[in-house]
Amino acid sequence: MVAAPQRQGCREAEGAARAGSTVSPSGPALQVRDAEARVGGRVVWSGVDLDVGAGEFMALLGANGAGKSTLLKALLGLQPLAAGAVSVLGHAPGRANSQIGYLPQRRAFDAGTRLRGIDIVGLGLDGDRWGVPVALPWGRVGRRRRERHRRILEAIEVVGAGAYARRPIGELSGGEQQRLLIAQALVRRPRLLLLDEPLDSLDLPNQASVSALVAQISRREGVTVLLVAHDVNPLLPYLDRVAYLAGGRAVCGGVDEVINGRTLSALYGVPIEVLRTSDGRLVVVGQPEAPAHHHDRHALDASTV
């Protein structure tokens, strides 16, 4: 019989932050208290507490259907809570979305898509605008266009995509496309990045490359990052903490505090073992669907976290 987990909030005092972290002591960028989400009358998760400090890099882990994307939608004000409270950058959900860069679950671009990478990035500035622009004096129009172009080029430079940003997006590799989509999320210079499975469908070198890029953005630009992932291994060198959703509950803390046999067995309610390989990778062995499969997406009995 597996003991039930003690309730653990993702608060700043819990879990050791990685050395050199820029986590701000001034207060959390995200704060969730005793939250519950229901979808179609079903409780997805409940009793969730979450604090993510300013400039912190946190991964949100869990199997498919655990409610990771639902949590991101709640932070964006797109999913009302059944109970509890949420503060995002000091505001109610939805009120600070202009300060949030959001990358939804990966969408595929057809190989024939002719829209250029630089145009994709530009949609992050004005993709939500429709209709005929208001007439402005030419001088003001020129200044605004120059500023828009400068912001787009700045975001492209941050993600290191300058060499291919003017090529059609359909001709680019998955890793190149993902860098440009991250640039799209960055173009408004957000204080918070919400990234929903940005490593999914990428090969191992691109997973490592994108993980390092996101960490660099968080540290250099001081951006808070909450990244949904199935596989924590590419992120291990960079994370401050992790939050793990399973069984309608959340456990948060440092990687070793959360991703261990005792904690995961309690969350899932069945015995689970966590192994660390000679190269430092984590491998989960157990009954439930593992929250990662990047080295072998067809393995049933042992998968990386």
C-alpha positions in Angstrom: 0.0 0.0 0.0 1.3 3.4 -1.0 0.9 6.3 1.5 -0.9 9.4 0.3 1.4 12.4 -0.3 1.5 15.2 2.1 0.1 18.4 0.6 3.0 20.4 -0.7 2.7 23.9 -2.2 5.1 25.3 -4.8 6.2 28.1 -2.5 9.5 29.8 -2.6 10.8 28.4 0.6 10.3 24.8 -0.6 12.9 23.3 -2.9 16.4 24.6 -3.3 16.9 26.9 -6.3 19.8 26.2 -8.6 23.0 28.0 -7.8 23.3 31.3 -9.7 19.5 31.6 -10.0 18.1 35.1 -10.5 14.9 34.3 -8.5 13.8 37.6 -7.1 13.1 37.9 -3.3 10.6 40.7 -4.0 7.6 38.4 -4.5 6.2 35.8 -6.9 5.4 36.4 -10.5 2.7 33.7 -10.3 0.8 32.8 -7.2 -1.9 30.1 -7.0 -3.7 29.3 -3.8 -5.9 26.2 -3.1 -7.0 26.2 -6.7 -9.4 23.7 -8.3 -10.2 23.3 -12.0 -13.1 21.5 -13.4 -13.6 20.6 -17.1 -17.0 19.2 -18.2 -17.9 18.8 -14.5 -14.8 16.6 -13.8 -12.2 17.8 -11.3 -8.9 18.0 -13.1 -6.9 19.1 -10.1 -7.6 20.6 -6.7 -5.8 22.1 -3.7 -3.0 23.4 -5.9 -0.6 25.9 -4.5 2.0 27.5 -6.7 4.5 30.3 -6.3 6.9 31.1 -9.2 9.4 33.8 -8.3 10.3 36.7 -10.7 13.0 35.5 -13.0 12.6 31.8 -12.0 12.7 28.9 -14.5 10.2 26.2 -13.5 9.1 23.1 -15.4 5.5 21.8 -15.1 5.5 18.0 -15.4 3.0 15.3 -15.5 1.4 12.6 -17.8 -1.0 13.4 -20.5 -4.4 14.4 -19.1 -2.9 15.6 -15.8 -4.1 19.1 -16.4 -0.9 21.0 -17.3 -2.4 22.9 -20.2 -5.5 23.6 -18.1 -3.2 25.3 -15.5 -1.7 27.5 -18.2 -5.2 28.4 -19.4 -6.2 29.3 -15.9 -3.2 31.6 -15.6 -4.2 33.3 -18.9 -7.8 33.8 -17.7 -9.1 31.3 -20.3 -10.1 28.6 -17.8 -12.2 29.8 -14.8 -11.3 28.2 -11.4 -13.9 26.2 -9.5 -12.2 27.3 -6.3 -9.2 29.1 -5.0 -7.4 32.2 -6.3 -4.7 33.1 -8.8 -2.5 36.2 -9.2 -0.4 36.7 -12.3 2.1 39.5 -12.2 0.1 41.0 -9.4 -3.2 40.9 -11.3 -6.2 38.7 -11.8 -5.9 36.2 -14.6 -6.3 37.8 -18.0 -5.5 41.3 -16.8 -1.7 41.1 -17.5 -1.7 39.1 -20.7 0.0 41.9 -22.6 3.0 41.2 -20.4 2.9 37.4 -21.1 4.5 35.6 -23.9 2.5 32.4 -24.6 3.6 29.5 -26.8 0.8 26.9 -27.2 1.3 23.3 -27.9 3.3 22.9 -31.1 1.5 23.4 -34.4 2.9 21.9 -37.6 3.6 24.1 -40.6 3.0 22.5 -44.0 6.1 22.2 -46.1 4.5 24.5 -48.7 3.8 27.3 -46.2 5.4 30.4 -47.8 5.0 32.8 -44.8 8.5 33.8 -43.8 9.9 33.3 -40.3 10.2 37.1 -39.8 6.5 37.4 -40.6 5.6 34.7 -38.0 7.6 36.7 -35.4 5.7 39.9 -36.4 2.4 38.2 -35.6 3.4 38.4 -31.9 3.1 42.2 -32.2 0.0 42.6 -34.2 -1.5 39.2 -35.0 -4.5 40.1 -32.8 -5.4 43.2 -34.7 -8.0 43.3 -37.4 -9.6 45.8 -39.8 -8.3 49.0 -41.4 -5.5 50.8 -39.6 -6.4 54.3 -38.2 -4.9 57.0 -40.5 -1.9 58.6 -38.9 0.5 61.4 -40.1 3.3 59.8 -42.2 6.0 60.7 -39.7 4.2 58.8 -36.9 3.6 55.8 -39.3 7.2 55.7 -40.2 8.4 55.8 -36.6 6.0 53.1 -35.6 7.0 50.9 -38.5 10.7 51.3 -37.7 10.1 50.5 -34.0 8.0 47.5 -35.0 10.8 46.3 -37.3 13.4 46.9 -34.7 11.5 44.9 -32.1 11.1 41.9 -34.5 14.8 41.9 -35.4 15.7 42.1 -31.7 13.5 39.1 -30.8 15.0 37.1 -33.7 18.5 38.0 -32.5 17.7 36.8 -29.0 16.8 33.4 -30.2 19.7 33.2 -32.7 17.5 32.8 -35.8 18.9 35.6 -38.0 20.4 33.2 -40.6 17.1 31.8 -41.6 14.4 34.2 -40.5 13.7 35.4 -44.0 13.1 31.9 -45.4 9.6 30.4 -45.7 8.7 28.8 -42.4 7.7 25.5 -44.2 11.2 25.0 -45.4 12.8 25.2 -41.9 13.6 22.3 -39.5 11.5 21.7 -36.4 14.2 23.3 -34.2 14.4 26.4 -36.4 10.6 26.8 -36.4 10.5 26.5 -32.6 13.1 29.2 -32.2 11.1 31.5 -34.3 7.9 30.7 -32.4 9.7 31.5 -29.2 10.8 34.8 -30.8 7.1 35.5 -31.5 6.4 35.0 -27.8 9.3 37.3 -26.9 8.6 40.2 -29.3 6.5 42.2 -26.9 9.3 41.9 -24.3 7.1 39.9 -21.8 7.8 39.6 -18.1 6.5 36.0 -18.1 6.8 33.2 -20.6 4.3 30.3 -20.6 5.6 27.6 -22.9 3.3 24.5 -23.5 5.5 21.5 -24.5 8.0 23.5 -26.6 10.3 20.4 -26.8 7.7 18.0 -28.1 8.4 16.4 -31.4 12.0 17.8 -31.5 15.0 15.5 -31.8 17.5 15.2 -28.9 20.0 17.9 -30.2 17.1 20.4 -30.7 15.6 19.6 -27.3 18.9 20.4 -25.7 19.4 23.5 -27.8 15.9 24.9 -27.1 16.2 24.2 -23.4 19.5 26.1 -23.3 18.0 29.0 -25.2 15.0 29.3 -22.9 17.3 29.2 -19.8 19.5 31.9 -21.4 16.5 34.1 -22.0 15.3 33.7 -18.4 18.7 34.6 -16.9 19.8 37.3 -19.3 16.4 39.0 -19.8 15.1 38.4 -16.3 12.0 36.6 -17.7 10.0 34.3 -15.5 9.4 30.9 -17.3 6.9 28.2 -16.7 7.5 25.4 -19.2 5.3 22.4 -19.7 7.3 19.3 -20.5 7.1 15.5 -20.8 10.8 15.1 -20.4 12.8 16.9 -17.8 16.2 15.5 -18.8 17.0 18.3 -21.4 16.1 20.8 -18.8 18.0 19.4 -15.8 21.0 21.7 -16.0 18.9 24.9 -16.0 15.8 24.5 -13.8 15.3 26.2 -10.5 12.4 24.0 -9.5 9.7 21.7 -10.8 6.0 21.2 -10.3 4.5 17.8 -10.9 0.8 17.2 -11.5 -0.7 13.8 -11.1 -3.8 12.3 -9.5 -5.5 15.7 -9.3 -2.7 17.0 -7.0 0.5 18.9 -7.3 3.9 18.5 -5.7 6.6 21.1 -6.1 10.2 21.6 -5.1 13.7 20.9 -6.3 14.2 18.2 -9.0 15.5 15.6 -6.5 12.8 16.4 -4.0 10.0 15.8 -6.4 11.2 13.2 -9.0 11.9 10.3 -6.7 10.2 7.0 -6.1 8.6 7.9 -2.8 7.0 11.2 -4.1 5.8 9.8 -7.4 4.5 6.6 -5.9 2.4 8.6 -3.5 1.1 10.8 -6.3 0.1 8.0 -8.6 -0.9 5.5 -5.9 1.2 2.7 -7.3 4.9 1.7 -6.7 7.2 3.7 -9.0 11.0 3.7 -9.0 13.2 6.5 -10.3 16.7 5.6 -11.5 19.6 7.9 -12.4 21.8 6.7 -15.3 25.6 7.0 -15.4 25.2 10.2 -17.6 22.9 11.8 -15.1 19.6 11.2 -16.8 16.4 10.3 -14.8 14.4 7.2 -15.7 11.0 6.4 -14.3 10.0 2.7 -14.0 6.4 2.1 -13.1 2.8 1.5 -14.1 1.4 4.9 -15.1 2.1 6.7 -18.3 5.5 8.3 -17.8 5.7 12.0 -18.4 8.4 11.7 -21.0 9.5 9.4 -23.8 12.1 11.3 -25.7 14.7 8.6 -26.0 12.2 5.9 -26.9 8.6 6.9 -27.5 7.5 3.3 -27.7 8.9 2.0 -24.4 6.2 0.8 -22.0 8.1 -0.2 -18.9 10.8 2.4 -18.5 10.8 6.0 -19.7 12.7 9.1 -19.0 11.0 11.9 -17.0 
